[in-house]
Amino acid sequence: MLNERKNERALLIGFLLIVLVVFVFFSKSFFSSKNNQKNKPKEIQIDDSKKLASVSDSELAKMMLEKKPLMILDIRDPESFKADHIIDSKNLINEDLSQVLNSTDKNKKYIIVDYSGENSVVSLPDNLKNSENIFILSGGFSAWKSNQNATISAGNPSSLSDQSKVTYIKNDDLKKMIDENTSNLYIIDVQNSTAYSSGHIKGAINIFLDDIEKRRREIPLGKKVVVYGKDGLSGFQAGTRLFDLGTTNVFVLPDGLDAWREKGFEIVK
């Protein structure tokens, strides 16, 4: 009888030990899981309803070709924009977007261009996120450029691509054409208005370098266009921009007005 009680006690103790081990094991797992959950970074939930609708580069190119009412807003930094941008786009810093888009024309589409088409970088009030006429360019300027869509370059003399866009004309050849009163000649002086007024080549029209893009439609078709600035750089940059704008019959005076003046050729005021 005594032995039976000892055996029962041993079995009970063994059972209790097993229960204790199981309890300890599951308790550790539970608290470990809790700590992991606590330390785990919260996932950021993106509300798709507040993302801007996107437009592909091919769709934008088609809209531009069809001359649809558009405003292309480039929010890259000014230096990147100046170096290369989509023709007729407007450069804005991010803070200006809301102000511009708060007074949108419902008949016009507004395309936002950043570096890579990331919705996250576009800071707009919620009331503008769902607008039917505001879009972001899918893939940004990077996709537009890599897919060989038209851009306008500032004109970088170190760029072989920009160098290939420019054809030069000699001072003597231009003087001869002026003396012969060649009818199909159109000369553009890209100096600022003050410099132009102080002296320019006879017959030259003043279109400031930074205004070439917006004033390109003033340049007549079918004429031989000669551009120059004070020096060779500004003329080169003008020639590059005109090429990018589709004016291919362009010639650049290589050393600008300075070299023209040194040769003793006529300067008018």
C-alpha positions in Angstrom: 0.0 0.0 0.0 2.8 2.3 0.9 4.6 1.6 -2.4 1.4 2.4 -4.3 1.2 5.8 -2.7 4.8 6.5 -3.5 4.2 5.6 -7.1 1.1 7.8 -7.3 3.0 10.7 -5.7 5.9 10.2 -8.2 3.5 10.2 -11.1 1.8 13.4 -9.9 5.1 15.2 -9.4 6.2 14.1 -12.9 2.9 15.3 -14.4 3.2 18.7 -12.7 6.8 19.1 -13.9 5.6 18.4 -17.5 2.9 21.0 -17.1 5.4 23.5 -15.7 7.8 22.9 -18.6 5.0 23.3 -21.2 3.8 26.5 -19.5 7.3 28.0 -19.4 7.9 27.2 -23.1 4.7 28.7 -24.3 5.1 31.8 -22.1 8.5 32.5 -23.6 7.1 32.2 -27.1 4.2 34.4 -26.3 6.2 37.3 -24.8 8.9 37.0 -27.4 6.2 37.4 -30.1 4.8 40.4 -28.3 8.3 42.1 -28.1 8.9 41.4 -31.8 5.6 43.0 -32.7 6.4 45.9 -30.5 9.8 46.5 -32.0 8.7 45.9 -35.6 8.5 49.1 -37.6 5.1 50.1 -38.6 4.3 49.6 -42.3 3.4 52.8 -44.1 0.1 52.3 -45.8 -0.3 54.2 -49.1 -3.7 55.5 -49.8 -4.1 54.8 -53.5 -7.1 57.1 -53.6 -4.7 60.0 -52.9 -2.2 59.2 -55.6 -2.1 61.3 -58.8 -3.1 59.6 -62.0 -0.2 59.0 -64.3 0.4 59.6 -68.0 3.1 57.8 -70.0 5.7 59.5 -72.0 4.2 58.2 -75.2 0.8 59.6 -74.2 2.3 63.0 -73.4 4.2 63.1 -76.7 0.9 62.4 -78.5 -0.9 65.2 -76.7 1.9 67.6 -77.5 1.9 66.5 -81.2 -1.9 67.0 -81.3 -1.4 70.4 -79.6 -3.8 69.5 -76.8 -4.2 72.3 -74.1 -1.4 71.4 -71.7 0.7 72.9 -68.9 3.8 70.9 -68.2 5.1 71.6 -64.7 8.7 70.5 -64.1 9.5 70.4 -60.3 13.2 69.4 -60.7 15.9 71.7 -59.4 16.5 74.8 -61.6 20.0 73.7 -62.7 18.7 70.3 -64.0 15.8 72.1 -65.7 18.1 74.6 -67.4 20.4 71.9 -68.6 17.7 69.9 -70.3 13.9 69.9 -70.2 10.7 69.1 -72.1 9.9 71.8 -74.7 7.4 74.4 -73.4 7.6 73.1 -69.8 7.6 75.5 -66.9 10.0 75.1 -64.0 8.5 75.2 -60.5 9.9 74.4 -57.1 7.7 72.0 -55.2 6.2 74.7 -52.9 4.7 76.5 -55.9 2.6 73.6 -57.1 -0.4 74.0 -54.9 -0.6 77.7 -55.6 -0.5 77.1 -59.4 -2.9 74.1 -59.4 -5.5 75.7 -57.1 -6.6 77.8 -60.1 -6.5 75.2 -62.8 -8.4 75.5 -66.1 -10.7 72.5 -66.3 -10.2 72.3 -70.0 -6.4 72.0 -69.7 -4.4 69.0 -68.6 -1.6 69.7 -66.0 1.4 67.3 -66.2 3.8 67.2 -63.3 7.4 66.1 -64.2 9.9 65.1 -61.6 13.1 63.0 -61.8 11.5 59.5 -61.8 7.7 59.9 -61.6 7.4 59.2 -57.9 4.1 60.2 -56.4 5.6 60.4 -53.0 7.6 63.5 -53.9 4.6 65.5 -55.0 3.2 67.5 -52.1 -0.4 68.5 -52.9 -3.4 69.1 -50.7 -5.9 66.3 -50.6 -8.5 68.3 -52.6 -6.1 68.3 -55.6 -5.1 64.7 -55.5 -8.2 63.5 -57.1 -8.5 66.2 -59.8 -9.3 64.8 -63.2 -7.0 67.1 -65.1 -3.8 66.8 -62.9 -1.3 64.0 -63.8 2.2 62.9 -63.1 4.5 61.8 -65.8 5.2 58.1 -65.4 8.9 57.4 -65.0 9.5 61.2 -64.8 12.0 63.1 -66.9 14.3 60.1 -66.8 11.8 58.0 -68.8 11.0 60.8 -71.2 14.7 61.3 -72.0 15.6 57.6 -72.2 12.8 56.9 -74.7 14.2 59.5 -77.1 11.5 62.1 -76.7 12.3 65.7 -77.7 14.0 67.9 -75.1 15.7 71.3 -75.3 19.3 71.5 -74.2 21.0 74.6 -72.8 23.9 73.9 -75.1 26.9 72.3 -73.6 30.1 72.8 -75.6 31.6 69.7 -73.9 28.8 67.5 -75.2 29.5 65.7 -78.5 25.7 65.5 -79.0 25.3 69.2 -78.7 28.3 69.8 -80.9 26.8 67.7 -83.6 23.7 70.1 -83.7 25.7 73.2 -84.7 26.9 74.3 -88.1 29.2 77.3 -88.3 29.5 80.1 -90.9 32.6 82.2 -91.5 32.5 86.0 -90.8 33.6 86.7 -94.4 30.7 84.6 -95.8 28.1 86.3 -93.7 29.5 89.7 -94.7 29.2 88.8 -98.3 25.6 87.7 -97.9 24.8 91.0 -96.2 26.5 93.0 -98.8 24.6 91.1 -101.5 21.4 91.8 -99.6 20.5 88.1 -99.7 16.7 87.9 -99.3 16.5 84.6 -97.5 18.8 85.6 -94.7 17.5 86.0 -91.1 20.1 87.1 -88.5 19.4 86.8 -84.8 21.4 88.6 -82.1 21.0 86.8 -78.8 22.5 89.5 -76.6 20.3 91.3 -74.0 18.5 94.4 -75.3 21.0 96.8 -73.8 24.0 95.2 -75.5 22.0 94.9 -78.7 21.2 98.6 -78.6 24.9 99.5 -78.1 25.9 97.7 -81.3 24.8 94.8 -83.6 25.2 93.4 -87.1 23.2 95.2 -89.7 19.8 93.6 -90.2 20.0 91.5 -87.0 16.8 90.9 -85.0 17.2 90.8 -81.2 15.9 87.7 -79.5 17.6 87.3 -76.1 19.1 83.8 -75.6 16.8 82.9 -72.7 13.8 83.9 -74.7 14.5 81.7 -77.8 12.2 78.9 -76.7 9.1 81.1 -76.2 9.8 83.3 -79.2 10.7 80.6 -81.7 7.5 81.0 -83.7 8.7 84.5 -84.7 11.5 82.9 -86.8 10.3 82.6 -90.4 10.4 79.2 -92.1 12.5 78.6 -95.1 15.1 81.2 -94.4 18.8 80.7 -93.6 19.1 81.6 -89.9 22.4 82.9 -88.6 22.7 83.4 -84.8 25.4 85.1 -82.8 26.1 86.6 -79.4 28.9 88.6 -77.9 31.1 85.6 -78.0 31.2 82.1 -79.4 29.5 80.4 -76.4 26.2 82.2 -76.5 26.0 81.7 -80.2 26.6 78.0 -79.8 24.0 77.7 -77.1 21.5 79.5 -79.3 22.2 77.2 -82.3 21.8 74.1 -80.1 18.5 75.3 -78.7 17.1 76.2 -82.2 18.1 72.8 -83.5 16.3 71.1 -80.6 13.2 73.3 -81.4 13.2 71.9 -84.9 14.9 74.8 -86.8 17.6 72.9 -88.6 18.7 75.5 -91.2 20.7 77.4 -88.6 24.3 78.7 -88.8 26.4 80.0 -85.9 29.0 82.8 -86.1 31.8 81.0 -84.3 33.4 83.9 -82.3 30.4 86.2 -82.1 30.3 89.9 -82.3 33.7 90.4 -80.8 35.4 88.7 -83.7 33.2 90.5 -86.2 34.2 93.9 -84.6 37.9 92.9 -84.7 37.7 92.4 -88.4 36.4 95.9 -88.8 33.1 94.9 -90.2 30.1 97.2 -89.9 28.3 97.5 -86.6 25.1 99.5 -86.4 23.1 100.9 -83.4 
